[in-house]
Amino acid sequence: MKKIQSTCNYCAIDCNLDFYVEDNKIVKTVPTKGYPVNDGFSCIKGLSLSKQQTTVKPNSLPKIRQKDGSFKEVSWDEAFTHVASELNRIQAEYGTESVAGISTGQLTLEEFAIFGHVMRNYLQTNVDGNTRLCMATAVVAHKQSYGFDAPGYTLKDLELSDTLIFIGSNPVVAHPIVWGRVRQNQVPGHKIIVIDPRKSETAMNADYHYELKPRTDLLLLYTVAHLLIENDYLDHDFIREHTEHFDEFKDFVKTYTLERAVDGTGLSKEQILELVELIHHGKRVSFWWTMGVNQGYEAVRTAQAIINLALMTGNIGKPGTGANSITGQCNAMGSRSFSNTSVFFGGGDFTNPARRKRISEVLGVPDEMLAKKPTATYNQIIEGINEGRIKGLWILCTNPRHSWTNNETFARAAKKLELFVVQDIYDTIESAEDCTVFFPVVPGIKKEGTYINLERRLSAMRPVLKREENEISDYEAVLGVGKALGMGDALKGWETPKDCFNLMRECSRNMPCDFTGVTWEALEESHGIQWPYPEGKEENNKEEQRRLYSDGQFFTPSGKAQFVFEEVRENPYPPTEEFPYVFNTGRGSVGQWHTQSRTKEVKFVEDVSVKKAYLYMNEKLAREHDIHWMDEIRVYSVNGENAVFAVKTTDEVPYDQLYAPIHYVECNKLTPSNYDPYSKEPNYKGATVRFEKC
């Protein structure tokens, strides 16, 4: 029996697992002992990865839709030639940006890079990822405040903090390994604080829960900042030596009075003052946020309001502190820095001549072949299809018919495409229903590459099982199309994922995410390595759990962090007489994952999951409408759509809210086409609705 260590490719923790293999079958899966992230623990999703050896079809060939609507199975070479020909035809007929791509946060670093090279560089077109749906807000907040998309913490900080504040974050369900680290916290008297409009599973386990009104986070955070300043609960030395624009921020928040916050947030005066005192009396205060903040109409400024609190109190760069964004998908960090979409490989602006020269040299291609500008955003791509400007789309490892906000807009878009390539493990996902080409690719247990987790840790995905005839990886599928396009020497050095990894290493040189000291071989059977890890400085970075900003240095031109702020915006979808209830969304259970295309194949998860869409309703509200457990209601959204849900009654959801798990296609049928102005992340938590009993 052979043991193979690899990386779980579900959430952003990137747990490592030991797969025991015999006769090309996984006999058992055990979380890797000693791995700094999960140290012998895993959630049910990771442990179930071995189930994909029986649920994914072997010996699969690509399929091309025929004129009569049927599919014809063809060879890989024929499929590559067909897709390349169609991409060329559409661009020739409709223009360079008439084709586009959408990737995911679940591919490897190398797969992101080659897709970006083929589409963004060679075809000079647009590629966005579904990291736009979860982490774009954090990216923009980091870049504007810190100078680079560089979350500074390590997961060890969860165990070292004496005051942990979770804002719009539910790690008990969404990131159980994160919650496991919280439970390992041995700091005497440490406090867990949750700011969330519903009593989430994390709130149930907290010492303090502040149940504010939906979408009033920014008002609360500015008020807390004002009160901290008013009481002189500040780290003046840190502010003076390591930040800029604090005086302007101090003047700005004067209008965010306690009375204004009480009126707007629904919290009492005593609760807000209590929160201020908890922050002040904490010696190591850490702030943790995720989708409840990121998926909003003023999300970037909300994330930066959290960062501002950490900066003004000196709670950054030190053990147990930080303004810490919890990432969603397994390789969202790889997507953010190495997909060639919003920044060059390894970071840097497309318009920077020195950066263009460097990337050109590393890749061995002329400057004019490199992407000229950031990609059109996800919403612009979908809108472009519906408006007739984009005629071809290639999606990888994502299911936008289900996950895209106001997802009927994607359903309409899919039917308008002349070329729609779906590349996935399963041909049963909702997005594959209208595809013109289907590329079946292998799951993570049969491919190799690199992942970067939420704390900047690179880890290795290595093949656990040998492939069967005709099976190929996402990397090989993109490479095949690139060759069919006639890229020739532009693909020199891209022959294998390892070759691509070495190119990306060089692209990272002298950037904040520099990992030139990391080799492909060193990641195998390792504890992972956090960037930065520059070549020649390995000895200085030998600690396995390292944080940034401990020296007070940031990545801005001045080396100082920026206070960034803006007036609270008017809610575009406030509750009204016609639509009186807020439609909140989030995770349903630990075992479910996004659109359930993978976890629905796992018997344990399937057995305990509700088969149809459901939502949670307040007990009192249900009684008033004569609604009982699992009765069905039709929910009408402000976006003009409606859908049927079964009802689970609970007192953990406020009277004026409905809470729907995201794992059912009906959920995002009701979410609005509305976005943060800076990150263009959808306002998933922003819909208002009414309902009637079926």
C-alpha positions as CSV (number, residue, x, y, z in Angstrom):
1,M,0.0,0.0,0.0
2,K,1.4,3.4,-1.0
3,K,0.8,6.7,0.9
4,I,0.5,9.9,-1.1
5,Q,0.2,13.3,0.5
6,S,-1.9,15.8,-1.4
7,T,-4.1,18.9,-0.9
8,C,-7.9,19.1,-0.4
9,N,-9.4,21.3,-3.1
10,Y,-12.6,22.4,-1.4
11,C,-12.2,25.5,0.9
12,A,-9.3,27.9,1.4
13,I,-7.8,26.2,4.3
14,D,-6.1,23.7,1.9
15,C,-5.8,20.9,4.4
16,N,-3.3,18.2,3.5
17,L,-4.5,14.6,3.4
18,D,-2.7,11.2,3.2
19,F,-4.2,8.9,0.7
20,Y,-3.5,5.2,1.0
21,V,-3.6,3.6,-2.4
22,E,-3.6,0.0,-3.5
23,D,-4.2,-1.4,-7.0
24,N,-5.0,2.2,-8.1
25,K,-7.8,2.5,-5.6
26,I,-7.9,4.7,-2.5
27,V,-8.3,2.4,0.5
28,K,-8.4,5.1,3.1
29,T,-7.9,8.9,3.6
30,V,-6.3,10.3,6.7
31,P,-5.7,14.0,7.5
32,T,-1.9,14.7,7.5
33,K,-0.5,14.8,11.0
34,G,1.8,17.7,11.7
35,Y,0.7,19.8,8.7
36,P,0.5,23.3,10.1
37,V,-3.0,24.0,8.8
38,N,-5.0,21.0,9.9
39,D,-2.6,18.8,11.9
40,G,-4.5,15.5,11.6
41,F,-8.0,16.9,11.3
42,S,-10.4,17.4,8.3
43,C,-14.0,18.1,7.7
44,I,-16.3,15.6,5.9
45,K,-15.7,17.2,2.6
46,G,-12.0,16.5,2.5
47,L,-12.4,13.0,3.8
48,S,-14.9,12.3,1.1
49,L,-12.6,13.2,-1.8
50,S,-11.8,9.5,-2.3
51,K,-15.5,9.0,-3.3
52,Q,-14.7,10.8,-6.6
53,Q,-12.8,7.7,-7.8
54,T,-16.2,6.0,-8.2
55,T,-18.5,8.9,-9.1
56,V,-16.5,10.5,-11.9
57,K,-16.8,8.8,-15.3
58,P,-13.6,7.2,-16.5
59,N,-12.6,7.0,-20.2
60,S,-14.5,10.1,-21.0
61,L,-14.1,11.9,-24.4
62,P,-15.2,15.4,-25.2
63,K,-18.6,16.0,-26.8
64,I,-19.7,18.5,-29.5
65,R,-23.3,19.5,-30.0
66,Q,-24.7,18.7,-33.4
67,K,-27.2,20.8,-35.5
68,D,-30.0,18.5,-34.3
69,G,-29.2,19.3,-30.7
70,S,-27.6,15.9,-29.9
71,F,-24.0,15.4,-28.8
72,K,-21.3,13.6,-30.7
73,E,-18.3,12.2,-28.8
74,V,-15.0,13.1,-30.6
75,S,-11.3,12.7,-30.0
76,W,-9.5,15.3,-27.9
77,D,-7.6,16.5,-31.0
78,E,-10.8,17.0,-32.9
79,A,-12.3,18.9,-30.0
80,F,-9.3,21.1,-29.6
81,T,-9.3,21.9,-33.3
82,H,-13.1,22.7,-33.2
83,V,-12.8,25.0,-30.2
84,A,-9.8,26.8,-31.6
85,S,-11.5,27.2,-35.0
86,E,-14.6,28.6,-33.4
87,L,-12.6,31.1,-31.2
88,N,-10.8,32.3,-34.2
89,R,-14.0,32.6,-36.3
90,I,-15.9,34.5,-33.7
91,Q,-13.0,37.0,-33.1
92,A,-12.6,37.5,-36.8
93,E,-16.3,38.1,-37.3
94,Y,-17.2,40.1,-34.2
95,G,-14.0,41.5,-32.7
96,T,-11.2,40.5,-30.3
97,E,-13.3,40.8,-27.2
98,S,-16.3,38.8,-28.6
99,V,-15.1,35.7,-26.7
100,A,-14.5,35.4,-23.0
101,G,-13.6,32.9,-20.2
102,I,-14.7,32.4,-16.6
103,S,-12.6,30.3,-14.3
104,T,-12.8,29.4,-10.6
105,G,-11.0,29.4,-7.3
106,Q,-10.6,25.7,-7.4
107,L,-8.1,25.2,-10.2
108,T,-4.3,25.0,-9.6
109,L,-2.0,28.0,-9.8
110,E,-0.7,26.5,-13.0
111,E,-4.1,26.0,-14.6
112,F,-5.0,29.7,-13.8
113,A,-1.8,30.8,-15.4
114,I,-2.0,28.8,-18.7
115,F,-5.7,29.9,-19.1
116,G,-4.6,33.5,-18.6
117,H,-1.8,33.0,-21.1
118,V,-4.0,31.6,-23.8
119,M,-7.0,33.8,-23.4
120,R,-5.6,37.1,-21.9
121,N,-2.2,37.2,-23.7
122,Y,-2.6,35.3,-27.0
123,L,-6.3,36.0,-27.7
124,Q,-6.2,39.4,-26.0
125,T,-9.6,38.8,-24.5
126,N,-11.3,38.7,-21.1
127,V,-11.3,36.1,-18.4
128,D,-12.7,36.6,-14.9
129,G,-13.1,34.0,-12.2
130,N,-15.7,33.1,-9.6
131,T,-13.3,34.5,-7.1
132,R,-15.1,37.7,-8.2
133,L,-18.1,36.3,-6.3
134,C,-16.3,35.9,-3.0
135,M,-12.9,37.6,-2.7
136,A,-12.8,40.6,-5.0
137,T,-13.8,42.8,-2.2
138,A,-10.9,41.7,0.0
139,V,-8.4,42.0,-2.9
140,V,-9.3,45.7,-3.6
141,A,-9.4,46.5,0.2
142,H,-5.9,45.0,0.6
143,K,-4.5,46.7,-2.4
144,Q,-5.8,50.2,-1.5
145,S,-5.0,49.9,2.2
146,Y,-1.8,47.8,2.2
147,G,-0.5,48.4,-1.3
148,F,-0.8,44.7,-2.4
149,D,-3.3,41.9,-2.0
150,A,-1.4,40.4,1.0
151,P,-3.4,39.2,4.0
152,G,-0.9,39.3,6.8
153,Y,-2.0,36.7,9.3
154,T,-1.3,33.1,9.9
155,L,-3.9,30.6,11.2
156,K,-1.9,30.4,14.5
157,D,-3.2,33.9,15.3
158,L,-6.6,32.3,16.0
159,E,-5.0,30.5,19.0
160,L,-3.1,33.6,20.2
161,S,-5.8,36.2,20.2
162,D,-7.5,37.3,23.4
163,T,-10.3,39.0,21.6
164,L,-11.6,37.4,18.4
165,I,-14.2,39.4,16.4
166,F,-16.0,37.7,13.6
167,I,-17.9,40.0,11.2
168,G,-20.2,38.5,8.7
169,S,-18.4,35.2,9.2
170,N,-19.6,31.8,10.2
171,P,-16.6,29.5,10.4
172,V,-18.4,26.8,12.5
173,V,-20.1,25.8,9.2
174,A,-18.0,27.5,6.4
175,H,-14.5,26.9,7.7
176,P,-14.6,24.2,10.4
177,I,-10.8,23.9,10.6
178,V,-10.7,27.6,11.4
179,W,-13.2,27.1,14.1
180,G,-11.1,24.1,15.4
181,R,-8.1,26.5,15.7
182,V,-10.4,28.9,17.7
183,R,-11.3,26.1,20.1
184,Q,-7.6,25.4,20.6
185,N,-7.1,29.0,21.9
186,Q,-5.7,28.7,25.4
187,V,-5.4,32.4,26.2
188,P,-6.9,32.9,29.6
189,G,-10.2,34.7,29.5
190,H,-10.2,35.1,25.7
191,K,-13.5,36.3,24.2
192,I,-15.3,35.4,21.0
193,I,-17.5,38.2,19.5
194,V,-19.8,37.8,16.5
195,I,-21.3,40.7,14.6
196,D,-24.0,39.2,12.4
197,P,-27.7,39.9,11.6
198,R,-28.7,36.4,12.5
199,K,-27.8,34.0,15.2
200,S,-25.5,31.9,13.2
201,E,-23.8,28.7,14.4
202,T,-20.8,30.7,15.3
203,A,-22.9,33.3,17.2
204,M,-24.4,30.4,19.2
205,N,-20.9,29.6,20.3
206,A,-19.8,33.1,21.0
207,D,-19.5,35.1,24.2
208,Y,-21.1,38.2,22.6
209,H,-23.4,38.4,19.7
210,Y,-24.3,41.8,18.2
211,E,-27.4,41.2,16.0
212,L,-27.4,44.4,13.9
213,K,-29.7,45.2,11.1
214,P,-28.6,43.8,7.7
215,R,-26.2,46.1,5.7
216,T,-25.5,48.4,8.6
217,D,-22.0,47.1,9.3
218,L,-20.3,50.2,7.9
219,L,-22.3,52.5,10.0
220,L,-21.4,50.5,13.1
221,L,-17.7,50.3,12.3
222,Y,-17.4,54.0,11.7
223,T,-19.2,54.7,15.0
224,V,-16.9,52.3,16.8
225,A,-13.9,54.1,15.3
226,H,-15.3,57.5,16.4
227,L,-15.8,56.3,19.9
228,L,-12.3,54.8,20.1
229,I,-10.9,58.1,19.0
230,E,-13.1,60.1,21.4
231,N,-12.0,57.9,24.3
232,D,-8.3,58.0,23.1
233,Y,-8.2,54.3,22.9
234,L,-5.5,54.5,20.2
235,D,-2.0,53.3,19.5
236,H,-0.6,56.8,18.7
237,D,2.9,55.5,17.9
238,F,1.7,53.0,15.4
239,I,-0.6,55.5,13.7
240,R,2.2,58.1,13.5
241,E,5.0,55.8,12.3
242,H,3.1,53.4,10.1
243,T,-0.1,54.9,8.6
244,E,-1.3,57.8,6.5
245,H,-4.5,59.9,6.4
246,F,-5.5,59.2,10.0
247,D,-6.2,62.9,10.7
248,E,-8.6,63.0,7.8
249,F,-10.3,59.8,9.0
250,K,-10.6,61.3,12.5
251,D,-12.4,64.3,11.2
252,F,-14.6,62.1,8.9
253,V,-16.0,59.8,11.6
254,K,-17.1,62.7,13.9
255,T,-20.5,62.6,12.3
256,Y,-20.9,58.9,13.1
257,T,-22.3,59.5,16.5
258,L,-23.6,56.9,19.0
259,E,-27.2,58.1,18.5
260,R,-26.9,57.7,14.8
261,A,-25.7,54.2,15.1
262,V,-28.4,53.2,17.6
263,D,-31.0,54.5,15.2
264,G,-29.4,52.8,12.1
265,T,-28.1,49.5,13.3
266,G,-30.8,48.5,15.8
267,L,-28.2,47.8,18.5
268,S,-28.6,49.5,21.8
269,K,-26.3,52.2,23.2
270,E,-25.1,49.8,25.8
271,Q,-24.2,47.2,23.2
272,I,-22.1,49.5,21.1
273,L,-20.3,51.0,24.1
274,E,-19.6,47.4,25.3
275,L,-18.1,46.5,21.9
276,V,-15.8,49.6,22.1
277,E,-14.6,48.6,25.6
278,L,-14.0,45.0,24.5
279,I,-11.7,46.2,21.7
280,H,-9.9,48.6,24.0
281,H,-9.3,46.1,26.8
282,G,-8.1,43.4,24.4
283,K,-4.3,43.0,24.4
284,R,-4.4,41.0,21.1
285,V,-7.5,41.8,19.1
286,S,-8.1,40.1,15.8
287,F,-10.9,40.9,13.4
288,W,-12.1,38.2,11.0
289,W,-14.4,38.8,8.1
290,T,-15.7,36.9,5.1
291,M,-18.8,36.8,2.8
292,G,-21.2,38.7,5.0
293,V,-18.9,41.7,4.4
294,N,-17.5,40.9,1.0
295,Q,-20.9,40.4,-0.8
296,G,-22.4,43.8,-0.3
297,Y,-23.1,47.1,-2.2
298,E,-20.4,49.0,-0.1
299,A,-18.3,46.0,0.7
300,V,-14.8,47.4,0.0
301,R,-15.3,50.3,2.3
302,T,-16.7,47.9,5.0
303,A,-13.6,45.7,4.8
304,Q,-11.4,48.8,5.0
305,A,-13.4,50.0,8.0
306,I,-12.3,46.8,9.7
307,I,-8.7,47.4,8.6
308,N,-8.9,50.9,10.0
309,L,-9.9,49.6,13.4
310,A,-6.9,47.3,13.5
311,L,-4.5,50.1,12.3
312,M,-5.7,52.7,14.8
313,T,-5.4,50.3,17.7
314,G,-2.1,48.8,16.6
315,N,-3.6,45.4,16.2
316,I,-1.8,44.3,13.1
317,G,1.5,42.4,12.5
318,K,1.6,41.1,16.0
319,P,0.7,37.6,17.3
320,G,-3.0,37.2,17.7
321,T,-4.0,40.4,15.9
322,G,-4.9,41.6,12.4
323,A,-7.7,42.6,10.1
324,N,-8.0,39.2,8.6
325,S,-10.0,38.2,5.5
326,I,-11.0,34.5,5.5
327,T,-10.9,33.3,1.9
328,G,-13.6,31.1,0.4
329,Q,-12.2,28.7,-2.2
330,C,-9.1,26.5,-2.1
331,N,-7.0,28.5,-4.5
332,A,-8.6,31.9,-4.6
333,M,-5.2,33.3,-3.6
334,G,-3.6,31.6,-6.6
335,S,-6.3,33.0,-8.8
336,R,-5.9,36.5,-7.4
337,S,-2.1,36.7,-8.1
338,F,-1.5,34.3,-11.0
339,S,-4.5,34.2,-13.3
340,N,-3.4,37.3,-15.4
341,T,-6.8,38.8,-15.0
342,S,-6.7,42.0,-12.9
343,V,-2.9,42.0,-12.4
344,F,0.1,40.4,-14.2
345,F,1.3,37.0,-13.1
346,G,2.8,37.7,-9.6
347,G,1.2,41.1,-9.4
348,G,1.8,44.5,-11.1
349,D,-0.1,46.7,-13.4
350,F,-0.5,46.0,-17.1
351,T,0.5,49.6,-17.9
352,N,3.8,49.5,-15.9
353,P,6.6,49.4,-18.6
354,A,9.1,47.8,-16.2
355,R,6.6,45.1,-15.2
356,R,5.7,44.4,-18.8
357,K,9.4,44.1,-19.7
358,R,10.0,41.6,-16.9
359,I,7.0,39.4,-17.8
360,S,7.9,39.5,-21.4
361,E,11.4,38.3,-20.6
362,V,10.2,35.5,-18.3
363,L,7.6,34.2,-20.7
364,G,9.8,34.7,-23.8
365,V,7.1,36.5,-25.8
366,P,7.1,40.0,-27.3
367,D,5.5,42.8,-25.2
368,E,2.7,43.2,-27.7
369,M,1.4,39.7,-27.0
370,L,0.9,40.5,-23.3
371,A,-2.5,41.6,-21.9
372,K,-2.9,45.4,-22.1
373,K,-5.5,46.0,-19.4
374,P,-7.4,44.3,-16.6
375,T,-10.2,42.0,-17.6
376,A,-13.8,42.9,-18.1
377,T,-15.5,41.9,-14.9
378,Y,-17.8,38.9,-14.5
379,N,-21.0,41.0,-14.6
380,Q,-19.7,42.8,-17.7
381,I,-19.1,39.5,-19.4
382,I,-22.6,38.2,-18.7
383,E,-24.1,41.6,-19.7
384,G,-21.9,41.5,-22.9
385,I,-23.4,38.2,-23.9
386,N,-27.0,39.3,-23.3
387,E,-26.3,42.5,-25.2
388,G,-24.9,40.6,-28.2
389,R,-21.3,41.7,-27.9
390,I,-19.9,38.4,-26.7
391,K,-20.6,35.3,-28.8
392,G,-18.2,32.7,-27.3
393,L,-17.6,31.7,-23.7
394,W,-15.3,29.0,-22.1
395,I,-15.9,28.2,-18.4
396,L,-13.7,26.0,-16.3
397,C,-14.6,24.2,-13.1
398,T,-17.5,26.6,-12.2
399,N,-21.3,26.5,-12.5
400,P,-22.6,30.1,-13.1
401,R,-26.1,28.9,-14.1
402,H,-26.4,28.2,-10.4
403,S,-23.9,30.4,-8.6
404,W,-24.2,33.7,-10.6
405,T,-26.3,36.4,-8.9
406,N,-29.7,36.8,-10.5
407,N,-28.9,33.6,-12.3
408,E,-31.7,33.7,-14.8
409,T,-29.6,36.3,-16.5
410,F,-26.9,33.7,-17.1
411,A,-29.6,31.2,-18.3
412,R,-30.6,33.7,-20.9
413,A,-27.0,34.4,-21.8
414,A,-26.1,30.7,-22.3
415,K,-28.8,30.3,-25.0
416,K,-27.4,33.2,-27.0
417,L,-23.8,31.9,-27.3
418,E,-22.5,30.6,-30.6
419,L,-19.7,28.7,-28.7
420,F,-20.2,27.7,-25.1
421,V,-17.4,25.4,-23.8
422,V,-18.0,23.8,-20.4
423,Q,-15.0,22.2,-18.8
424,D,-15.8,20.2,-15.7
425,I,-15.7,16.9,-13.8
426,Y,-19.5,16.4,-14.3
427,D,-21.6,16.9,-17.4
428,T,-24.7,17.0,-15.1
429,I,-24.1,20.5,-13.7
430,E,-26.8,23.1,-14.6
431,S,-24.3,25.2,-16.7
432,A,-23.7,22.2,-19.0
433,E,-27.4,22.1,-20.2
434,D,-26.9,24.6,-23.0
435,C,-23.2,24.0,-23.8
436,T,-22.0,23.5,-27.3
437,V,-18.9,21.7,-26.3
438,F,-18.2,19.7,-23.1
439,F,-14.6,18.9,-22.0
440,P,-14.6,16.2,-19.3
441,V,-11.6,16.6,-17.1
442,V,-10.2,14.6,-14.1
443,P,-10.8,15.6,-10.5
444,G,-8.0,16.7,-8.2
445,I,-7.1,13.2,-7.1
446,K,-5.8,12.6,-10.6
447,K,-3.8,15.8,-11.3
448,E,-0.8,17.8,-10.1
449,G,-0.3,21.5,-9.3
450,T,0.0,24.1,-6.6
451,Y,-2.5,25.7,-4.3
452,I,-2.1,28.8,-2.1
453,N,-4.3,29.0,1.0
454,L,-5.8,31.9,2.9
455,E,-2.6,32.5,4.9
456,R,-0.4,32.5,1.7
457,R,0.8,28.9,2.1
458,L,1.8,27.1,-1.1
459,S,1.0,23.4,-1.0
460,A,1.3,20.5,-3.5
461,M,-1.5,18.7,-5.2
462,R,-0.1,15.4,-6.5
463,P,-1.8,12.6,-8.4
464,V,-3.2,10.0,-6.0
465,L,-4.6,7.7,-8.8
466,K,-3.3,7.0,-12.3
467,R,-5.4,8.1,-15.1
468,E,-7.3,5.9,-17.4
469,E,-7.5,6.1,-21.2
470,N,-8.5,9.5,-22.6
471,E,-8.5,11.2,-19.2
472,I,-6.8,14.6,-19.2
473,S,-6.5,17.5,-16.7
474,D,-7.7,21.0,-16.9
475,Y,-4.1,22.1,-17.7
476,E,-3.8,19.7,-20.6
477,A,-7.2,20.8,-22.0
478,V,-6.1,24.4,-22.1
479,L,-2.7,23.5,-23.5
480,G,-4.4,21.5,-26.2
481,V,-6.5,24.4,-27.3
482,G,-3.5,26.7,-27.2
483,K,-1.6,24.4,-29.5
484,A,-4.6,24.2,-31.9
485,L,-4.8,28.0,-32.0
486,G,-1.2,27.9,-33.4
487,M,0.5,29.5,-30.4
488,G,3.7,27.7,-31.3
489,D,6.8,29.2,-29.5
490,A,4.5,31.2,-27.2
491,L,3.9,27.9,-25.4
492,K,7.6,27.1,-25.0
493,G,8.2,26.5,-21.3
494,W,4.5,25.7,-20.6
495,E,4.7,22.0,-21.5
496,T,3.9,20.7,-18.0
497,P,2.5,22.1,-14.8
498,K,6.0,21.9,-13.3
499,D,7.3,24.0,-16.2
500,C,4.5,26.5,-15.6
501,F,5.3,26.6,-11.9
502,N,8.8,27.6,-12.6
503,L,7.7,30.4,-14.9
504,M,5.4,31.7,-12.2
505,R,8.2,31.5,-9.7
506,E,10.2,33.8,-11.9
507,C,7.2,36.1,-12.4
508,S,7.0,36.4,-8.6
509,R,10.6,37.5,-8.2
510,N,11.0,40.7,-6.2
511,M,7.2,41.1,-5.8
512,P,5.5,40.9,-2.4
513,C,4.4,37.4,-3.2
514,D,8.0,36.3,-4.1
515,F,8.3,32.5,-3.8
516,T,11.5,32.0,-5.8
517,G,13.0,30.1,-2.9
518,V,10.3,27.4,-3.3
519,T,10.9,24.4,-5.6
520,W,8.4,22.0,-7.1
521,E,10.2,19.1,-5.3
522,A,10.3,20.9,-1.9
523,L,6.6,21.2,-1.8
524,E,6.1,17.4,-2.0
525,E,5.4,15.6,1.3
526,S,6.1,19.0,3.0
527,H,4.4,21.3,5.5
528,G,3.8,23.8,2.8
529,I,5.6,27.1,2.5
530,Q,4.1,30.6,3.0
531,W,5.0,33.4,0.6
532,P,7.0,35.6,0.7
533,Y,9.9,33.1,0.4
534,P,12.5,34.7,-1.8
535,E,15.5,32.8,-3.1
536,G,18.6,33.4,-1.0
537,K,16.6,34.3,2.1
538,E,15.3,30.9,3.0
539,E,17.0,30.9,6.4
540,N,15.3,34.1,7.4
541,N,11.9,32.5,6.6
542,K,12.3,29.0,8.1
543,E,9.4,29.5,10.5
544,E,6.4,27.5,9.3
545,Q,3.8,30.0,10.4
546,R,4.8,33.6,9.5
547,R,2.8,36.8,9.4
548,L,3.4,40.0,7.5
549,Y,3.6,43.6,8.8
550,S,5.4,42.8,12.0
551,D,8.0,45.4,11.1
552,G,5.2,48.0,10.4
553,Q,6.2,48.0,6.7
554,F,3.5,47.8,4.0
555,F,3.6,47.6,0.3
556,T,2.5,51.2,-0.5
557,P,5.0,53.6,-2.1
558,S,5.5,55.2,1.3
559,G,5.7,51.9,3.1
560,K,2.7,53.0,5.3
561,A,-0.8,51.6,5.5
562,Q,-3.6,53.9,4.3
563,F,-6.8,54.9,6.1
564,V,-9.4,54.6,3.4
565,F,-13.0,55.7,4.0
566,E,-16.1,57.1,2.4
567,E,-19.6,58.1,3.4
568,V,-22.1,55.3,4.0
569,R,-24.1,54.7,0.8
570,E,-27.9,54.5,0.6
571,N,-29.1,50.9,0.5
572,P,-30.3,50.2,-3.1
573,Y,-32.8,47.7,-1.8
574,P,-34.3,48.8,1.5
575,P,-37.3,46.9,2.8
576,T,-40.5,48.4,1.5
577,E,-44.2,47.8,2.0
578,E,-44.2,45.6,-1.2
579,F,-40.9,43.8,-0.3
580,P,-40.7,43.9,3.5
581,Y,-38.3,41.0,4.2
582,V,-34.5,40.9,3.8
583,F,-33.4,37.8,1.8
584,N,-30.1,36.7,3.5
585,T,-28.0,33.8,2.1
586,G,-25.1,31.6,3.2
587,R,-24.0,28.1,3.9
588,G,-26.4,25.4,4.9
589,S,-24.2,22.7,6.5
590,V,-20.5,21.7,6.8
591,G,-21.0,18.9,4.3
592,Q,-22.5,21.0,1.5
593,W,-20.3,22.9,-0.9
594,H,-21.4,25.7,-3.2
595,T,-23.6,24.3,-6.0
596,Q,-23.3,20.7,-4.7
597,S,-21.9,19.4,-8.0
598,R,-19.3,17.4,-6.0
599,T,-20.8,17.0,-2.5
600,K,-24.1,15.7,-3.8
601,E,-22.2,12.6,-5.0
602,V,-21.1,11.8,-1.5
603,K,-23.6,9.4,0.1
604,F,-23.2,10.8,3.7
605,V,-23.7,14.4,2.6
606,E,-26.6,13.4,0.3
607,D,-28.3,11.4,3.0
608,V,-28.3,14.3,5.5
609,S,-29.0,17.1,3.0
610,V,-32.5,18.4,2.1
611,K,-33.1,17.5,-1.5
612,K,-35.1,20.6,-2.4
613,A,-34.5,24.3,-1.8
614,Y,-35.4,25.5,1.7
615,L,-35.1,28.6,3.8
616,Y,-35.3,29.6,7.5
617,M,-38.1,31.7,8.8
618,N,-38.7,33.2,12.2
619,E,-41.2,31.2,14.3
620,K,-43.5,34.2,15.0
621,L,-43.6,35.2,11.4
622,A,-44.5,31.6,10.4
623,R,-47.3,31.4,12.9
624,E,-48.8,34.7,11.6
625,H,-49.0,33.2,8.1
626,D,-50.0,29.7,9.2
627,I,-46.8,28.2,8.0
628,H,-45.5,25.0,9.5
629,W,-42.3,23.0,9.3
630,M,-41.4,22.2,5.6
631,D,-44.5,23.9,4.2
632,E,-43.8,25.4,0.8
633,I,-43.9,29.1,0.1
634,R,-43.3,31.1,-3.1
635,V,-40.9,33.9,-2.6
636,Y,-41.0,37.0,-4.8
637,S,-37.9,39.1,-5.1
638,V,-37.3,42.8,-5.8
639,N,-35.3,41.5,-8.9
640,G,-38.5,40.4,-10.5
641,E,-38.0,36.7,-10.1
642,N,-39.7,34.2,-7.8
643,A,-39.1,30.6,-6.6
644,V,-40.5,28.0,-4.3
645,F,-38.9,27.0,-1.0
646,A,-39.7,24.7,1.8
647,V,-39.7,26.4,5.2
648,K,-37.7,25.5,8.4
649,T,-38.9,27.6,11.3
650,T,-36.5,28.9,13.9
651,D,-36.0,31.8,16.3
652,E,-32.4,32.1,15.2
653,V,-33.4,34.3,12.2
654,P,-34.9,37.7,13.0
655,Y,-38.6,38.4,12.3
656,D,-38.0,40.5,9.2
657,Q,-35.5,38.2,7.5
658,L,-35.5,35.0,5.5
659,Y,-32.2,33.0,5.3
660,A,-31.6,30.6,2.4
661,P,-28.7,28.2,1.9
662,I,-26.8,28.9,-1.3
663,H,-26.6,25.3,-2.4
664,Y,-29.9,25.3,-4.4
665,V,-30.3,27.0,-7.8
666,E,-33.5,28.8,-6.5
667,C,-31.4,30.8,-4.0
668,N,-29.5,32.9,-6.6
669,K,-32.6,33.2,-8.8
670,L,-33.6,35.8,-6.3
671,T,-30.4,37.7,-5.6
672,P,-30.0,41.1,-7.4
673,S,-27.8,42.3,-10.3
674,N,-26.1,44.9,-8.0
675,Y,-22.4,45.2,-7.3
676,D,-19.8,47.0,-5.1
677,P,-18.6,49.9,-7.2
678,Y,-14.9,49.1,-6.6
679,S,-14.7,45.3,-6.5
680,K,-17.7,44.6,-8.7
681,E,-18.5,41.8,-6.3
682,P,-22.3,41.0,-6.3
683,N,-24.5,42.2,-3.5
684,Y,-25.7,38.7,-2.7
685,K,-27.0,39.6,0.7
686,G,-29.0,42.5,-0.6
687,A,-32.4,41.3,-2.0
688,T,-35.7,42.2,-0.4
689,V,-38.7,39.9,-0.9
690,R,-42.3,39.0,-0.1
691,F,-43.8,35.6,0.1
692,E,-47.1,33.7,0.0
693,K,-48.0,30.2,1.1
694,C,-48.3,27.6,-1.7
